[in-house]
Amino acid sequence: MDFLDFFLRSREAQRALKQARARLYRVAYSWCHSAALADDLVQETLTKALRKSSQLRDPKARDAWLFTILANCYRDHFRKQRDMDDIDEIEISHETTPESESSRAEIVSMVRTAIAKLPQGQRQVVTLVDLEGFSYVEVAQILDVPIGTIMSRLCRARNAMKDILLPGMQQNPAISRVIRRIK
């Protein structure tokens, strides 16, 4: 710390700054969990403090002033690390709006409610075929039932869901545009 001796003539100021350095380091390390980065942050803090020492009006507030500088250095470090996007290259798309998100959430809720009302066997087939995208053969193997049973359960489940969802679609035209057809 020879540079401190050069910049600070007063022994008391040197002692206070050396004590503050240890505290600054502990805090910086607790924030970033990197010894090298903590040391860099403390070094930058002390450099700025020495450069701007004339701004410190109240010597009693020195610690708070130093920790404020440390917090700003910490923030600046991560601000520099963050990737920036060129605003001119960003394409603004209005595909999702609060209204469309609300409508979508309402549809999902209605479909979940309709599926929950189905008997267990139909519910299994609908979720595996229509939601998860398995083929009839795969679902027959998963559930260990004949493929004909899968087809009949699926037909009955889709008809039941149509009966459950149709009244809601008639009440809300936005939903009927989204749910055009139930297989």
MDTraj code that builds the backbone (N, CA, C; nanometers):
import mdtraj as md
import numpy as np

residues = "MET ASP PHE LEU ASP PHE PHE LEU ARG SER ARG GLU ALA GLN ARG ALA LEU LYS GLN ALA ARG ALA ARG LEU TYR ARG VAL ALA TYR SER TRP CYS HIS SER ALA ALA LEU ALA ASP ASP LEU VAL GLN GLU THR LEU THR LYS ALA LEU ARG LYS SER SER GLN LEU ARG ASP PRO LYS ALA ARG ASP ALA TRP LEU PHE THR ILE LEU ALA ASN CYS TYR ARG ASP HIS PHE ARG LYS GLN ARG ASP MET ASP ASP ILE ASP GLU ILE GLU ILE SER HIS GLU THR THR PRO GLU SER GLU SER SER ARG ALA GLU ILE VAL SER MET VAL ARG THR ALA ILE ALA LYS LEU PRO GLN GLY GLN ARG GLN VAL VAL THR LEU VAL ASP LEU GLU GLY PHE SER TYR VAL GLU VAL ALA GLN ILE LEU ASP VAL PRO ILE GLY THR ILE MET SER ARG LEU CYS ARG ALA ARG ASN ALA MET LYS ASP ILE LEU LEU PRO GLY MET GLN GLN ASN PRO ALA ILE SER ARG VAL ILE ARG ARG ILE LYS".split()
xyz = np.array([
    [0.0825, -0.1180, 0.0000],
    [0.0000, 0.0000, 0.0000],
    [0.0877, 0.1253, 0.0000],
    [0.1932, 0.1263, -0.0764],
    [0.2816, 0.2427, -0.0832],
    [0.2129, 0.3637, -0.1427],
    [0.1187, 0.3401, -0.2336],
    [0.0518, 0.4532, -0.2962],
    [-0.0300, 0.5312, -0.1930],
    [-0.0775, 0.4609, -0.0867],
    [-0.1504, 0.5308, 0.0185],
    [-0.0587, 0.6273, 0.0935],
    [0.0634, 0.5819, 0.1177],
    [0.1585, 0.6697, 0.1855],
    [0.1862, 0.7942, 0.1022],
    [0.1888, 0.7767, -0.0281],
    [0.2154, 0.8894, -0.1171],
    [0.0993, 0.9888, -0.1156],
    [-0.0232, 0.9366, -0.1222],
    [-0.1402, 1.0234, -0.1309],
    [-0.1848, 1.0775, 0.0046],
    [-0.1686, 1.0000, 0.1084],
    [-0.2191, 1.0414, 0.2382],
    [-0.1033, 1.0769, 0.3305],
    [-0.1020, 1.1968, 0.3764],
    [0.0055, 1.2428, 0.4646],
    [-0.0272, 1.2130, 0.6103],
    [-0.1492, 1.2146, 0.6457],
    [-0.1904, 1.1968, 0.7839],
    [-0.1920, 1.0486, 0.8198],
    [-0.1314, 1.0148, 0.9315],
    [-0.1304, 0.8746, 0.9756],
    [-0.2706, 0.8271, 1.0125],
    [-0.3488, 0.9151, 1.0661],
    [-0.4857, 0.8771, 1.1025],
    [-0.5675, 0.8454, 0.9773],
    [-0.5518, 0.9237, 0.8741],
    [-0.6237, 0.8988, 0.7496],
    [-0.5774, 0.7668, 0.6877],
    [-0.4465, 0.7410, 0.6973],
    [-0.3944, 0.6144, 0.6453],
    [-0.4536, 0.4960, 0.7211],
    [-0.4561, 0.5072, 0.8530],
    [-0.5091, 0.3989, 0.9358],
    [-0.6583, 0.3763, 0.9062],
    [-0.7334, 0.4829, 0.8959],
    [-0.8772, 0.4723, 0.8691],
    [-0.9023, 0.4087, 0.7322],
    [-0.8220, 0.4468, 0.6342],
    [-0.8401, 0.3927, 0.4996],
    [-0.8011, 0.2442, 0.4941],
    [-0.6966, 0.2060, 0.5676],
    [-0.6566, 0.0648, 0.5717],
    [-0.7648, -0.0200, 0.6397],
    [-0.8260, 0.0329, 0.7455],
    [-0.9354, -0.0397, 0.8107],
    [-1.0563, -0.0488, 0.7178],
    [-1.0840, 0.0599, 0.6505],
    [-1.1967, 0.0614, 0.5580],
    [-1.1725, -0.0371, 0.4435],
    [-1.0478, -0.0500, 0.4009],
    [-1.0154, -0.1422, 0.2912],
    [-1.0530, -0.2853, 0.3286],
    [-1.0217, -0.3264, 0.4501],
    [-1.0551, -0.4623, 0.4938],
    [-1.2073, -0.4820, 0.4970],
    [-1.2786, -0.3832, 0.5484],
    [-1.4247, -0.3930, 0.5529],
    [-1.4839, -0.3911, 0.4119],
    [-1.4309, -0.3046, 0.3263],
    [-1.4776, -0.2972, 0.1884],
    [-1.4574, -0.4315, 0.1181],
    [-1.3412, -0.4918, 0.1424],
    [-1.3108, -0.6200, 0.0797],
    [-1.4092, -0.7273, 0.1271],
    [-1.4364, -0.7320, 0.2577],
    [-1.5298, -0.8325, 0.3104],
    [-1.6678, -0.8182, 0.2457],
    [-1.7137, -0.6953, 0.2340],
    [-1.8457, -0.6720, 0.1747],
    [-1.8434, -0.7061, 0.0264],
    [-1.7417, -0.6605, -0.0436],
    [-1.7328, -0.6876, -0.1877],
    [-1.7256, -0.8376, -0.2127],
    [-1.6500, -0.9091, -0.1312],
    [-1.6401, -1.0540, -0.1481],
    [-1.7736, -1.1210, -0.1204],
    [-1.8457, -1.0723, -0.0196],
    [-1.9765, -1.1323, 0.0104],
    [-2.0755, -1.1069, -0.1023],
    [-2.0564, -0.9987, -0.1752],
    [-2.1454, -0.9691, -0.2873],
    [-2.1134, -1.0523, -0.4102],
    [-1.9850, -1.0697, -0.4415],
    [-1.9503, -1.1321, -0.5697],
    [-1.8901, -1.2718, -0.5562],
    [-1.8470, -1.3126, -0.4385],
    [-1.7889, -1.4457, -0.4149],
    [-1.6689, -1.4744, -0.5044],
    [-1.5944, -1.3725, -0.5347],
    [-1.4740, -1.3872, -0.6151],
    [-1.3672, -1.2972, -0.5541],
    [-1.2575, -1.3588, -0.5112],
    [-1.1518, -1.2814, -0.4463],
    [-1.0924, -1.1784, -0.5418],
    [-1.0696, -1.2179, -0.6648],
    [-1.0087, -1.1261, -0.7616],
    [-1.1009, -1.0089, -0.7928],
    [-1.2286, -1.0386, -0.8127],
    [-1.3235, -0.9316, -0.8427],
    [-1.3424, -0.8415, -0.7218],
    [-1.3485, -0.8986, -0.6041],
    [-1.3625, -0.8181, -0.4829],
    [-1.2428, -0.7245, -0.4674],
    [-1.1234, -0.7762, -0.4914],
    [-1.0037, -0.6933, -0.4819],
    [-1.0072, -0.5803, -0.5855],
    [-1.0498, -0.6120, -0.7072],
    [-1.0617, -0.5094, -0.8115],
    [-1.1633, -0.4023, -0.7738],
    [-1.2762, -0.4459, -0.7184],
    [-1.3794, -0.3505, -0.6795],
    [-1.3308, -0.2583, -0.5682],
    [-1.2607, -0.3150, -0.4710],
    [-1.2078, -0.2334, -0.3608],
    [-1.1023, -0.1373, -0.4140],
    [-1.0169, -0.1851, -0.5011],
    [-0.9139, -0.0987, -0.5601],
    [-0.9788, 0.0172, -0.6360],
    [-1.0810, -0.0132, -0.7144],
    [-1.1503, 0.0919, -0.7894],
    [-1.2202, 0.1883, -0.6941],
    [-1.2784, 0.1354, -0.5867],
    [-1.3454, 0.2196, -0.4875],
    [-1.2467, 0.3163, -0.4234],
    [-1.1335, 0.2646, -0.3831],
    [-1.0341, 0.3504, -0.3176],
    [-0.9765, 0.4528, -0.4141],
    [-0.9567, 0.4134, -0.5374],
    [-0.9063, 0.5073, -0.6381],
    [-1.0041, 0.6214, -0.6578],
    [-1.1320, 0.5869, -0.6706],
    [-1.2333, 0.6916, -0.6877],
    [-1.2435, 0.7782, -0.5625],
    [-1.2335, 0.7148, -0.4464],
    [-1.2421, 0.7914, -0.3212],
    [-1.1265, 0.8892, -0.3089],
    [-1.0075, 0.8454, -0.3477],
    [-0.8917, 0.9356, -0.3392],
    [-0.9049, 1.0494, -0.4391],
    [-0.9555, 1.0170, -0.5581],
    [-0.9722, 1.1212, -0.6595],
    [-1.0785, 1.2232, -0.6200],
    [-1.1822, 1.1762, -0.5552],
    [-1.2961, 1.2620, -0.5212],
    [-1.2991, 1.2963, -0.3728],
    [-1.1881, 1.2879, -0.3046],
    [-1.1850, 1.3121, -0.1603],
    [-1.2345, 1.4512, -0.1227],
    [-1.2252, 1.5471, -0.2128],
    [-1.2725, 1.6823, -0.1821],
    [-1.4246, 1.6874, -0.1704],
    [-1.4945, 1.5865, -0.2215],
    [-1.6407, 1.5840, -0.2142],
    [-1.6927, 1.5393, -0.0783],
    [-1.6065, 1.4781, 0.0016],
    [-1.6480, 1.4306, 0.1337],
    [-1.6554, 1.5501, 0.2285],
    [-1.7755, 1.5862, 0.2671],
    [-1.7967, 1.7033, 0.3525],
    [-1.7836, 1.6689, 0.5000],
    [-1.8385, 1.5567, 0.5384],
    [-1.8402, 1.5184, 0.6792],
    [-1.7527, 1.3948, 0.6993],
    [-1.6389, 1.4098, 0.7694],
    [-1.5508, 1.2943, 0.7905],
    [-1.6188, 1.1795, 0.8661],
    [-1.7219, 1.2077, 0.9432],
    [-1.7935, 1.1032, 1.0162],
    [-1.8715, 1.0132, 0.9201],
    [-1.9033, 1.0651, 0.8041],
    [-1.9801, 0.9886, 0.7054],
    [-1.8894, 0.9189, 0.6051],
    [-1.7592, 0.9116, 0.6343],
    [-1.6626, 0.8544, 0.5418],
    [-1.6963, 0.7091, 0.5070],
    [-1.7319, 0.6276, 0.6073],
    [-1.7610, 0.4867, 0.5804],
    [-1.8811, 0.4712, 0.4876],
    [-1.9879, 0.5430, 0.5158],
    [-2.1057, 0.5358, 0.4303],
    [-2.0714, 0.5824, 0.2886],
    [-1.9892, 0.6846, 0.2780],
    [-1.9472, 0.7375, 0.1490],
    [-1.8677, 0.6328, 0.0710],
    [-1.7742, 0.5655, 0.1404],
    [-1.6933, 0.4627, 0.0758],
    [-1.7786, 0.3434, 0.0298],
    [-1.8732, 0.3025, 0.1129],
    [-1.9572, 0.1891, 0.0756],
    [-2.0541, 0.2252, -0.0371],
    [-2.0912, 0.3522, -0.0441],
    [-2.1730, 0.3971, -0.1568],
    [-2.0925, 0.3882, -0.2861],
    [-1.9685, 0.4290, -0.2790],
    [-1.8808, 0.4192, -0.3965],
    [-1.8628, 0.2723, -0.4352],
    [-1.8441, 0.1843, -0.3360],
    [-1.8301, 0.0411, -0.3629],
    [-1.9549, -0.0138, -0.4317],
    [-2.0720, 0.0221, -0.3815],
    [-2.1966, -0.0263, -0.4422],
    [-2.2073, 0.0221, -0.5867],
    [-2.1679, 0.1451, -0.6120],
    [-2.1722, 0.1978, -0.7487],
    [-2.0720, 0.1258, -0.8389],
    [-1.9551, 0.0965, -0.7876],
    [-1.8545, 0.0223, -0.8649],
    [-1.9044, -0.1183, -0.8972],
    [-1.9673, -0.1810, -0.7997],
    [-2.0223, -0.3149, -0.8196],
    [-2.1288, -0.3124, -0.9288],
    [-2.2203, -0.2160, -0.9202],
    [-2.3258, -0.2014, -1.0207],
    [-2.2663, -0.1736, -1.1586],
    [-2.1680, -0.0852, -1.1637],
    [-2.1046, -0.0507, -1.2910],
    [-2.0352, -0.1713, -1.3539],
    [-1.9734, -0.2535, -1.2699],
    [-1.9047, -0.3726, -1.3213],
    [-2.0023, -0.4630, -1.3960],
    [-2.1177, -0.4903, -1.3358],
    [-2.2135, -0.5795, -1.4001],
    [-2.2869, -0.5113, -1.5147],
    [-2.2971, -0.3821, -1.5091],
    [-2.3575, -0.3100, -1.6210],
    [-2.2679, -0.3211, -1.7441],
    [-2.1372, -0.3185, -1.7233],
    [-2.0428, -0.3320, -1.8342],
    [-2.0443, -0.4734, -1.8921],
    [-2.0704, -0.5736, -1.8065],
    [-2.0682, -0.7134, -1.8489],
    [-2.1936, -0.7522, -1.9268],
    [-2.3017, -0.6813, -1.9069],
    [-2.4296, -0.7169, -1.9675],
    [-2.4245, -0.6970, -2.1187],
    [-2.4787, -0.7938, -2.1897],
    [-2.4874, -0.7824, -2.3352],
    [-2.5911, -0.6773, -2.3709],
    [-2.5571, -0.5967, -2.4664],
    [-2.6491, -0.4927, -2.5108],
    [-2.7003, -0.5269, -2.6494],
    [-2.8249, -0.4942, -2.6739],
    [-2.8851, -0.5134, -2.8046],
    [-2.8966, -0.3781, -2.8727],
    [-2.8738, -0.3788, -3.0014],
    [-2.8888, -0.2569, -3.0784],
    [-3.0381, -0.2318, -3.0967],
    [-3.0848, -0.1188, -3.0506],
    [-3.2274, -0.0883, -3.0549],
    [-3.2788, -0.0846, -3.1985],
    [-3.1956, -0.0413, -3.2912],
    [-3.2391, -0.0333, -3.4299],
    [-3.2662, -0.1709, -3.4902],
    [-3.2044, -0.2749, -3.4356],
    [-3.2208, -0.4092, -3.4905],
    [-3.3352, -0.4868, -3.4263],
    [-3.3942, -0.4331, -3.3219],
    [-3.5014, -0.5035, -3.2530],
    [-3.6310, -0.4850, -3.3307],
    [-3.6956, -0.5970, -3.3581],
    [-3.8240, -0.5926, -3.4262],
    [-3.9331, -0.6024, -3.3217],
    [-4.0215, -0.5064, -3.3239],
    [-4.1310, -0.5056, -3.2278],
    [-4.2488, -0.5778, -3.2906],
    [-4.2939, -0.6796, -3.2208],
    [-4.4060, -0.7559, -3.2721],
    [-4.5182, -0.7511, -3.1700],
    [-4.6357, -0.7360, -3.2195],
    [-4.7519, -0.7264, -3.1326],
    [-4.8367, -0.8530, -3.1402],
    [-4.7706, -0.9662, -3.1536],
    [-4.8437, -1.0916, -3.1633],
    [-4.9137, -1.1249, -3.0322],
    [-4.8472, -1.0981, -2.9218],
    [-4.9096, -1.1266, -2.7938],
    [-4.9492, -0.9950, -2.7281],
    [-5.0718, -0.9882, -2.6924],
    [-5.1255, -0.8721, -2.6235],
    [-5.1876, -0.9201, -2.4935],
    [-5.2138, -0.8317, -2.4020],
    [-5.2800, -0.8761, -2.2790],
    [-5.4145, -0.9437, -2.3066],
    [-5.4846, -0.8941, -2.4069],
    [-5.6138, -0.9539, -2.4402],
    [-5.5961, -1.0960, -2.4932],
    [-5.4980, -1.1148, -2.5813],
    [-5.4767, -1.2492, -2.6363],
    [-5.4274, -1.3454, -2.5284],
    [-5.3438, -1.2962, -2.4371],
    [-5.2969, -1.3812, -2.3272],
    [-5.4123, -1.4194, -2.2352],
    [-5.5003, -1.3243, -2.2086],
    [-5.6160, -1.3516, -2.1239],
    [-5.7085, -1.4524, -2.1913],
    [-5.7304, -1.4338, -2.3202],
    [-5.8150, -1.5252, -2.3952],
    [-5.7546, -1.6650, -2.3967],
    [-5.6242, -1.6708, -2.4157],
    [-5.5552, -1.8000, -2.4176],
    [-5.5666, -1.8692, -2.2815],
    [-5.5485, -1.7939, -2.1748],
    [-5.5594, -1.8508, -2.0402],
    [-5.7007, -1.9019, -2.0151],
    [-5.7999, -1.8302, -2.0658],
    [-5.9388, -1.8727, -2.0500],
    [-5.9649, -2.0027, -2.1265],
    [-5.9091, -2.0125, -2.2454],
    [-5.9255, -2.1340, -2.3257],
    [-5.8593, -2.2528, -2.2569],
    [-5.7379, -2.2317, -2.2091],
    [-5.6668, -2.3401, -2.1397],
    [-5.7464, -2.3855, -2.0186],
    [-5.8006, -2.2909, -1.9451],
    [-5.8803, -2.3255, -1.8275],
    [-6.0053, -2.4045, -1.8658],
    [-6.0720, -2.3621, -1.9721],
    [-6.1922, -2.4332, -2.0175],
    [-6.1591, -2.5758, -2.0625],
    [-6.0490, -2.5915, -2.1363],
    [-6.0107, -2.7246, -2.1848],
    [-5.9702, -2.8137, -2.0673],
    [-5.8980, -2.7592, -1.9725],
    [-5.8594, -2.8389, -1.8539],
    [-5.9830, -2.8838, -1.7765],
    [-6.0782, -2.7925, -1.7619],
    [-6.2016, -2.8272, -1.6917],
    [-6.2770, -2.9364, -1.7667],
    [-6.2827, -2.9241, -1.8989],
    [-6.3518, -3.0247, -1.9804],
    [-6.2823, -3.1599, -1.9680],
    [-6.1515, -3.1609, -1.9725],
    [-6.0781, -3.2873, -1.9604],
    [-6.0980, -3.3478, -1.8221],
    [-6.1022, -3.2633, -1.7191],
    [-6.1204, -3.3137, -1.5827],
    [-6.2572, -3.3793, -1.5640],
    [-6.3562, -3.3390, -1.6427],
    [-6.4914, -3.3963, -1.6317],
    [-6.5037, -3.5317, -1.7004],
    [-6.4066, -3.5680, -1.7811],
    [-6.4114, -3.6959, -1.8533],
    [-6.3827, -3.8115, -1.7589],
    [-6.4361, -3.9302, -1.7909],
    [-6.3987, -4.0491, -1.7138],
    [-6.2482, -4.0784, -1.7307],
    [-6.1934, -4.1515, -1.6362],
    [-6.0492, -4.1769, -1.6322],
    [-5.9942, -4.2313, -1.7634],
    [-6.0569, -4.3329, -1.8219],
    [-6.0071, -4.3944, -1.9450],
    [-6.0050, -4.2963, -2.0612],
    [-6.1111, -4.2170, -2.0737],
    [-6.1164, -4.1174, -2.1803],
    [-6.0134, -4.0063, -2.1559],
    [-6.0007, -3.9668, -2.0308],
    [-5.9039, -3.8621, -1.9964],
    [-5.7615, -3.9053, -2.0328],
    [-5.7287, -4.0300, -2.0049],
    [-5.5952, -4.0808, -2.0381],
    [-5.5701, -4.0763, -2.1883],
    [-5.6675, -4.1228, -2.2656],
    [-5.6515, -4.1295, -2.4107],
    [-5.6408, -3.9892, -2.4702],
    [-5.7270, -3.8976, -2.4278],
    [-5.7236, -3.7612, -2.4817],
    [-5.5904, -3.6939, -2.4508],
    [-5.5438, -3.7071, -2.3294],
    [-5.4171, -3.6405, -2.2949],
    [-5.3001, -3.7007, -2.3710],
    [-5.3007, -3.8328, -2.3871],
    [-5.1882, -3.8946, -2.4572],
    [-5.1903, -3.8669, -2.6070],
    [-5.3085, -3.8727, -2.6684],
    [-5.3169, -3.8539, -2.8139],
    [-5.3155, -3.7062, -2.8508],
    [-5.4096, -3.6290, -2.7956],
    [-5.4270, -3.4905, -2.8390],
    [-5.3286, -3.3924, -2.7755],
    [-5.2925, -3.4146, -2.6523],
    [-5.2027, -3.3191, -2.5870],
    [-5.0549, -3.3580, -2.5992],
    [-5.0272, -3.4870, -2.5864],
    [-4.8879, -3.5312, -2.5904],
    [-4.8436, -3.5782, -2.7282],
    [-4.9367, -3.6008, -2.8188],
    [-4.9016, -3.6322, -2.9569],
    [-4.8620, -3.7754, -2.9850],
    [-4.8991, -3.8696, -2.8977],
    [-4.8688, -4.0102, -2.9235],
    [-4.9645, -4.0652, -3.0294],
    [-4.9182, -4.1656, -3.1028],
    [-5.0042, -4.2319, -3.2018],
    [-5.0972, -4.3289, -3.1283],
    [-5.2012, -4.3755, -3.2002],
    [-5.2957, -4.4700, -3.1408],
    [-5.2239, -4.5972, -3.0965],
    [-5.1308, -4.6441, -3.1786],
    [-5.0571, -4.7666, -3.1469],
    [-4.9746, -4.7469, -3.0193],
    [-4.9087, -4.6327, -3.0101],
    [-4.8266, -4.6063, -2.8900],
    [-4.9135, -4.5981, -2.7652],
    [-5.0299, -4.5332, -2.7762],
    [-5.1196, -4.5218, -2.6605],
    [-5.1722, -4.6598, -2.6223],
    [-5.2028, -4.7425, -2.7211],
    [-5.2487, -4.8787, -2.6922],
    [-5.1417, -4.9564, -2.6155],
    [-5.0165, -4.9369, -2.6541],
    [-4.9071, -5.0039, -2.5829],
    [-4.8894, -4.9460, -2.4425],
    [-4.8980, -4.8129, -2.4311],
    [-4.8796, -4.7491, -2.3005],
    [-4.9869, -4.7954, -2.2017],
    [-5.1125, -4.7958, -2.2467],
    [-5.2231, -4.8311, -2.1569],
    [-5.2520, -4.9807, -2.1539],
    [-5.1870, -5.0544, -2.2420],
    [-5.2034, -5.1999, -2.2496],
    [-5.3498, -5.2383, -2.2738],
    [-5.4075, -5.1713, -2.3760],
    [-5.5439, -5.2027, -2.4191],
    [-5.5433, -5.2127, -2.5714],
    [-5.6438, -5.2794, -2.6314],
    [-5.6478, -5.2910, -2.7780],
    [-5.6642, -5.1538, -2.8441],
    [-5.6178, -5.1433, -2.9668],
    [-5.6232, -5.0168, -3.0399],
    [-5.7678, -4.9738, -3.0657],
    [-5.8587, -5.0692, -3.0821],
    [-6.0004, -5.0373, -3.0996],
    [-6.0571, -4.9661, -2.9778],
    [-6.0133, -5.0074, -2.8603],
    [-6.0574, -4.9432, -2.7367],
    [-6.0073, -4.7991, -2.7326],
    [-5.8846, -4.7778, -2.7764],
    [-5.8278, -4.6419, -2.7817],
    [-5.9125, -4.5554, -2.8737],
    [-5.9450, -4.6080, -2.9896],
    [-6.0213, -4.5299, -3.0876],
    [-6.1614, -4.4968, -3.0351],
    [-6.2282, -4.5922, -2.9710],
    [-6.3635, -4.5655, -2.9214],
    [-6.3602, -4.4685, -2.8022],
    [-6.2633, -4.4859, -2.7131],
    [-6.2516, -4.3930, -2.5998],
    [-6.2231, -4.2515, -2.6479],
    [-6.1378, -4.2414, -2.7488],
    [-6.1027, -4.1107, -2.8025],
    [-6.2234, -4.0447, -2.8681],
    [-6.3004, -4.1214, -2.9419],
    [-6.4205, -4.0681, -3.0076],
    [-6.5207, -4.0191, -2.9024],
    [-6.5450, -4.1012, -2.8003],
    [-6.6380, -4.0618, -2.6936],
    [-6.5861, -3.9404, -2.6170],
    [-6.4554, -3.9346, -2.5918],
    [-6.3964, -3.8222, -2.5181],
    [-6.4080, -3.6931, -2.5976],
    [-6.3813, -3.7000, -2.7262],
    [-6.3902, -3.5796, -2.8091],
    [-6.5343, -3.5299, -2.8186],
    [-6.6300, -3.6205, -2.8306],
    [-6.7707, -3.5804, -2.8345],
    [-6.8133, -3.5179, -2.7015],
    [-6.7684, -3.5763, -2.5911],
    [-6.8017, -3.5219, -2.4598],
    [-6.7398, -3.3831, -2.4424],
    [-6.6171, -3.3670, -2.4856],
    [-6.5512, -3.2355, -2.4748],
    [-6.6216, -3.1331, -2.5627],
    [-6.6679, -3.1761, -2.6780],
    [-6.7410, -3.0855, -2.7671],
    [-6.8680, -3.0371, -2.6978],
    [-6.9385, -3.1292, -2.6328],
    [-7.0603, -3.0919, -2.5613],
    [-7.0304, -2.9976, -2.4440],
    [-6.9190, -3.0185, -2.3786],
    [-6.8824, -2.9341, -2.2645],
    [-6.8356, -2.7959, -2.3115],
    [-6.7571, -2.7915, -2.4180],
    [-6.6970, -2.6653, -2.4627],
    [-6.7882, -2.5811, -2.5521],
    [-6.8844, -2.6431, -2.6185],
    [-6.9688, -2.5703, -2.7141],
    [-7.0447, -2.4531, -2.6502],
    [-7.1062, -2.4682, -2.5336],
    [-7.1754, -2.3536, -2.4740],
    [-7.0802, -2.2358, -2.4449],
    [-6.9613, -2.2630, -2.3993],
    [-6.8631, -2.1573, -2.3731],
    [-6.8185, -2.0887, -2.5004],
    [-6.8107, -2.1655, -2.6078],
    [-6.7699, -2.1071, -2.7359],
    [-6.8782, -2.0156, -2.7903],
    [-7.0029, -2.0490, -2.7667],
    [-7.1129, -1.9665, -2.8164],
    [-7.1232, -1.8363, -2.7371],
    [-7.0867, -1.8408, -2.6105],
    [-7.0920, -1.7200, -2.5271],
    [-6.9779, -1.6248, -2.5586],
    [-6.8641, -1.6780, -2.5968],
    [-6.7467, -1.5949, -2.6202],
    [-6.6967, -1.6176, -2.7627],
    [-6.7229, -1.5227, -2.8554],
    [-6.6820, -1.5411, -2.9947],
    [-6.5304, -1.5486, -3.0135],
    [-6.4541, -1.4847, -2.9257],
    [-6.3078, -1.4891, -2.9388],
    [-6.2572, -1.6310, -2.9183],
    [-6.3191, -1.7021, -2.8293],
    [-6.2783, -1.8397, -2.8020],
    [-6.3156, -1.9295, -2.9196],
    [-6.4320, -1.9050, -2.9784],
    [-6.4734, -1.9909, -3.0899],
    [-6.3820, -1.9754, -3.2094],
    [-6.3162, -1.8588, -3.2231],
    [-6.2197, -1.8427, -3.3334],
    [-6.0956, -1.9276, -3.3093],
    [-6.0566, -1.9415, -3.1823],
    [-5.9369, -2.0175, -3.1486],
    [-5.9638, -2.1669, -3.1523],
    [-6.0750, -2.2078, -3.0895],
    [-6.1124, -2.3482, -3.0903],
    [-6.2077, -2.3674, -3.2081],
    [-6.1547, -2.4013, -3.3196],
    [-6.2359, -2.4150, -3.4408],
    [-6.2991, -2.5529, -3.4485],
    [-6.2211, -2.6495, -3.4063],
    [-6.2686, -2.7855, -3.4265],
    [-6.2109, -2.8736, -3.3182],
    [-6.2939, -2.9575, -3.2646],
    [-6.2471, -3.0600, -3.1731],
    [-6.2497, -3.1892, -3.2508],
    [-6.1343, -3.2519, -3.2629],
    [-6.1222, -3.3722, -3.3449],
    [-6.2230, -3.4766, -3.3044],
])
top = md.Topology()
chain = top.add_chain()
for i, resn in enumerate(residues, 1):
    res = top.add_residue(resn, chain, resSeq=i)
    for name in ("N", "CA", "C"):
        top.add_atom(name, md.element.get_by_symbol(name[0]), res)
traj = md.Trajectory(xyz[None], top)
